[in-house]
Each structure stands twice: as C-alpha cells, then as structure tokens.
Amino acid sequence: MSGEQREFDIVLYGATGFVGKLTAEYLAKAGGDARIALAGRSPDKLLAVRDSLGDKAQSWPLITADAAQPSTLNAMAARTRVVVTTVGPYARYGLPLVAACAAAGTDYADLTGEPTFIRDSIDQHHKQAADTGARIVHSCGFDSIPSDLTVFALYRRAEQDGEGQLTDTNYVVRSAKMGVSGGTAASMVELVRTAATDDEARRLLDDPYGLSPDRAAEPQLGGEPDMRWRRGRDIAPELDGYWVGPFVMAMVNTRIVRRSNALLDYAYGRRLEYAEQMSVGRSVLAPALSALSAVGNTATVAVGSRLLHRVPNKVVERILPAPGTGPSEDILENGHYTIETYTSTTTGARYRATIAQKGDPGYKATSVLLGECGLALAVDRDKLSELRGVLTPAAAMGDVLLSRLPAAGVTLETTRLG
C-alpha cells in the first residue's frame, strides 16, 4: 500500500498519556483536513480522550495497539502515512514501533531524549527505512527542536548572506519556566540505569559524535565541549556580565545537531563546534552557580549510574512522579522558554538565532512542536528533504519547520551581529 493510499495521514500513538493528550488537543485545533486516528492500549481510555476533544475529533477512529504485541504495531503502521508517538521510555518501548514503521515505509516522529535508543534505532533500522522510503525522526519536542532548528536557521542565514560556514556555535537558555512529569523522570532513570550496566552505552554517552552516521569521518576538534562553564562574554559580547553553565539536556541535543550536520553532508561546516549552556544570571553568586552546574551535570551520569542501579525499582517509583502525570495547569499554561544561539562563521561574521515559545517547555510547548512535526511529515511531503532513514528534525524537514512554526506560536528569528 503506497503512502497516497493510506487510510490515515497521522496516527497518534500514546494518546492517553500526559503529552499524548496535549498533542491530541493540538492536532484537533491545528490539524486542518488531516485524517487523524488515536492509538493506545486501552480502548476505554482512548474513547475518553476523544470525547474530551472538540467536535471535529469525534469522527477520529480509535486503534488498539501495544508495544508488547508487535503485530498490532505492524498493522497500525501499515494504515498511515505518519506515526507520532509519545510512548516512553523509548529504550524500553520504542524499537518495535520503529521496526514496524521502517518495514512499512511509514514516517515516524517521537519525543525521545535517550541517545542510546537513538543509536540502536540507527544501527538496527536506518538502512531498511532508507530502502522503504521511511523517515524515522527522533527528538521532535523541546528536545531537540530548539537546538536543531536554531543551528539550521543560522546555517541558512549565513548561506543567504554568503558568509561561509559555521564555526564556534553556542546555545544559551536565557529564561525558562517548566515542570517535571513522570514520563521524563522515567526516561532519565532508564538512561542512567543503562549507563550503569552497559560499557558500550557509557562510551556512547561520552562520545560527542555518538550519533554520527560515520564516526570515522567526523572532524577531530578536541574534547567534548558540553560541560563547560563560562563567562557570557566568552560566547558573545552581547552576554557580557552574565555567567553560564551547561544545559542539562546538552548530552542529547548536541549529538542531534552534530548528526544533522553530517546527514546534510556537513553543510554547517567541518569546523562546527557546538555547546549548550543556560544563563545563571549576573549576580555575585553567578560564577559559583555556573561552576556548580558544570559539576552537577558531569556527575549526573557518572555518579548517578553507580548509585541508582542499586536502588530497588519500587523505591525509585515511590520517589519519582508517576508515569502519565505532569505539571500543574498553571505551569502548563504559564511556562515558557527563550533561547539564543550564537555563531561565528568562517568569514568572521557573527549571528544570533532566537527561539521563544509560551507554555511549559517539556509538555505544552512540546505538544505543539511534535504536532507540527507530524503535520509537516503528513501534509508537506512534497517540500521535505529527499533524505530517508533515521533522521533528525533539521535533516528531515528543516525548511518546512522554519516556515510552519511561526504560525504555531513559535518565534524564531536570526539577527546579524557583526
């Protein structure tokens, strides 16, 4: 069955989870004429979600599918152009669905922030997906759209201006208000536990080019830059007076950006150095906070992996938020983020890309980003990259997302600084 003959444009798998419900709400509002179905393990819960949506969604079909029953995933993937999934931890539940989509030639988008899962997806399914014409696109939420799209936007701006390729590039979270959900907590625990027991996983997490399509082809630019603490002025004069520390999700986002560069045949440049930071302000305590954040982020996997795997699962479950839970309504609606990405080019030009969005970054804002990725894959197919296989958001649909996101309430602009 070809993509044009599929019954649905989008199947949202995991529609009864916390982010799944938010994504269903967004698609009901922004989906236009797209043919959408909701999928998950429980028909009763799916029905309750559909009933909570507007009139337009009441005709959406419901599909029962379960990661523990791969045949149900295979059947689901064969019916649709695109599967959008919020079912994590992805290392535990994700690969059977990737396999189903790769085999069926079905496009796929998820929210994973788990480098080990992405590496497994690449190793096991990239070639088949490329052969069948499937686009398997990981990290389509707050991790890693702002990272991937701001660097892509800077590349496009420098290209337009004829100012060469990108070199030193730094992502800085200027402000953010967000909560924590059970799904994110479960994914982080899964990642740390894996690092504790798997030497190959630890090597992957230590390698800045761990998601590269060809590790031997990558430039040798020195050690991992993700864990630096710095004065803002060392990044850009516009940040003079500020201090920054490493951003907690740099371990995932930086590798997505580097994979995008490689998949795009190093269009950003072979001298690209990329790091992610968050501003800790300009008070007298800022230098200490910056240093502490660097130490804390470095220790998260190194120490946490040694300790967490010794703690019984029942104890961990009592401490962490339950799966399917999330931030309060106030944080969901009043959360926000503003991120600035600075770069210098091979000609000496300097640029800044700014991306901002309202809504809790990991949930409300993420549901918009994921929904737009699903719609881009489903309804803008003639405008997408020709690349197939296990991709990144920028490599699969960079130009389309730059066009779509402003209408979805995501501000993304580039500024020449010098």
Secondary structure as UniProt FT lines:
FT   HELIX           3..5
FT   STRAND          8..13
FT   TURN            14..16
FT   HELIX           18..30
FT   TURN            32..33
FT   STRAND          36..40
FT   HELIX           43..52
FT   HELIX           55..59
FT   STRAND          62..64
FT   TURN            67..68
FT   HELIX           70..78
FT   STRAND          80..85
FT   HELIX           90..93
FT   HELIX           95..104
FT   STRAND          107..109
FT   HELIX           115..132
FT   STRAND          135..137
FT   TURN            142..143
FT   HELIX           145..161
FT   STRAND          166..177
FT   HELIX           182..197
FT   HELIX           199..206
FT   TURN            208..211
FT   HELIX           215..217
FT   TURN            226..227
FT   STRAND          230..231
FT   HELIX           232..234
FT   HELIX           237..239
FT   TURN            240..241
FT   STRAND          243..246
FT   TURN            248..249
FT   HELIX           250..263
FT   TURN            264..265
FT   TURN            270..271
FT   STRAND          273..281
FT   TURN            284..285
FT   HELIX           286..308
FT   TURN            309..310
FT   HELIX           313..319
FT   TURN            323..324
FT   HELIX           329..334
FT   STRAND          336..345
FT   TURN            346..347
FT   STRAND          350..358
FT   TURN            361..363
FT   HELIX           364..379
FT   HELIX           381..383
FT   STRAND          389..391
FT   HELIX           393..404
FT   HELIX           405..408
FT   STRAND          411..416
//
